Amino acid sequence: MRTRCPGVELWFTAGLCAASSAALGFGPAEEGYRKPKVADVRKTFIDKTFADEAHFSERFKADGTIEGFALGKKIARTWRIIQGELCITSHSEETCYAVWKKGSEVQLVFGDSDNPIYGKIK
C-alpha cells in the first residue's frame, strides 16, 4: 500500500531539530542544499549508511532493503526511488521524501513539511 502520509515512525525526533530553521522560513535551498538529479538519487543511498549519530543509523542495501537502528530499536525496511523521491516502506506503508544534499549532509523532506529529516551519508 502506497501512502503519502508520514506514518513511518522513523526519525521523528530528528525532525524536531529542524523546527527552528523551518519556523524562520528557511528551506533546504536557502540553507545551501541542492536536489540531486533523478539518476543520482539512487547513487546517493545505495550501499551507504544514512545516520544522524544519535537517533538513527540505516544502511541502504542494493537489494532494496534497509538495516539498522532507529531510536535504539533494530529496524528492517525496504526502499526504492520513485520519480526522484526516496520511498521507504515500513509496516506496509510507503512514505516518499524529496532528497536534498549538501556534500555528505542530506535532508529528507515529506511533501511541504517544515520538519525535514537531517542526517549524513557515509
C-alpha positions as CSV (number, residue, x, y, z in Angstrom):
1,M,0.0,0.0,0.0
2,R,1.5,3.4,-1.0
3,T,0.6,6.4,1.1
4,R,1.8,9.9,1.1
5,C,1.4,10.4,4.8
6,P,4.3,10.5,7.3
7,G,3.1,7.3,9.1
8,V,6.7,6.0,9.2
9,E,7.9,6.5,12.7
10,L,11.5,6.6,11.6
11,W,13.5,9.6,12.7
12,F,10.6,11.5,14.1
13,T,12.7,13.1,16.8
14,A,15.3,14.2,14.3
15,G,12.7,16.4,12.7
16,L,12.3,18.3,15.9
17,C,15.8,19.7,15.4
18,A,14.7,21.3,12.1
19,A,11.8,23.2,13.6
20,S,13.7,26.3,14.4
21,S,15.0,26.7,10.8
22,A,11.6,26.0,9.4
23,A,9.9,28.5,11.7
24,L,12.2,31.2,10.3
25,G,11.1,30.3,6.8
26,F,14.4,28.7,5.6
27,G,14.1,25.8,3.2
28,P,16.8,23.4,2.0
29,A,17.8,25.6,-0.9
30,E,18.2,28.6,1.3
31,E,20.5,26.5,3.5
32,G,22.7,25.6,0.6
33,Y,21.2,22.2,-0.2
34,R,20.5,21.1,-3.8
35,K,18.3,18.4,-5.2
36,P,20.3,15.7,-6.9
37,K,19.4,14.7,-10.4
38,V,16.8,11.9,-10.5
39,A,19.5,9.4,-11.7
40,D,21.8,10.4,-8.8
41,V,19.3,9.9,-6.0
42,R,19.8,6.1,-6.0
43,K,23.5,6.6,-6.1
44,T,23.3,8.8,-3.0
45,F,21.9,5.9,-0.9
46,I,22.9,2.6,-2.5
47,D,25.3,0.7,-0.2
48,K,25.6,3.7,2.1
49,T,24.6,4.5,5.7
50,F,22.3,7.4,6.5
51,A,22.6,8.5,10.1
52,D,22.3,11.4,12.5
53,E,24.8,10.0,15.0
54,A,22.1,10.0,17.8
55,H,18.6,8.8,16.7
56,F,19.1,6.6,13.7
57,S,21.6,4.7,11.5
58,E,20.3,2.9,8.5
59,R,22.2,1.0,5.8
60,F,20.5,1.2,2.3
61,K,21.4,-2.1,0.6
62,A,21.5,-2.7,-3.1
63,D,18.7,-5.2,-2.9
64,G,16.2,-2.6,-1.7
65,T,16.4,-3.4,2.0
66,I,17.3,-1.2,4.9
67,E,19.0,-2.5,8.0
68,G,19.9,-0.5,11.1
69,F,18.6,1.1,14.2
70,A,16.1,3.9,15.0
71,L,15.6,5.2,18.5
72,G,17.5,2.2,19.9
73,K,15.4,-0.4,18.1
74,K,16.5,-2.7,15.3
75,I,14.7,-1.9,12.1
76,A,14.1,-3.7,8.8
77,R,12.5,-1.7,6.0
78,T,12.6,-1.5,2.2
79,W,13.4,1.4,-0.1
80,R,13.1,2.4,-3.7
81,I,13.2,5.5,-5.8
82,I,10.0,6.8,-7.4
83,Q,10.2,9.9,-9.7
84,G,13.3,11.1,-7.9
85,E,12.0,10.6,-4.4
86,L,13.3,8.2,-1.8
87,C,10.4,6.0,-0.8
88,I,10.6,3.9,2.4
89,T,8.2,1.1,3.3
90,S,7.6,0.2,6.9
91,H,4.7,-1.8,8.3
92,S,3.2,-1.9,4.7
93,E,3.0,1.9,4.5
94,E,5.2,3.7,2.0
95,T,6.3,7.3,2.6
96,C,8.2,9.2,-0.1
97,Y,10.7,12.0,0.6
98,A,12.3,14.7,-1.6
99,V,16.1,14.4,-1.3
100,W,18.3,17.5,-0.7
101,K,22.1,17.2,-0.5
102,K,24.9,19.5,0.7
103,G,28.1,17.4,0.5
104,S,27.6,14.4,2.7
105,E,24.7,16.1,4.5
106,V,21.2,15.1,3.5
107,Q,17.7,16.4,4.2
108,L,14.6,14.3,3.5
109,V,11.5,16.4,3.1
110,F,8.0,14.9,3.1
111,G,5.6,16.9,0.9
112,D,5.5,20.5,2.1
113,S,6.5,19.6,5.7
114,D,8.6,22.1,7.5
115,N,10.3,19.4,9.6
116,P,12.9,17.7,7.4
117,I,14.9,14.7,8.5
118,Y,18.6,15.6,8.8
119,G,21.5,13.1,8.5
120,K,24.8,12.3,6.8
121,I,25.6,9.8,4.2
122,K,28.7,7.6,4.9
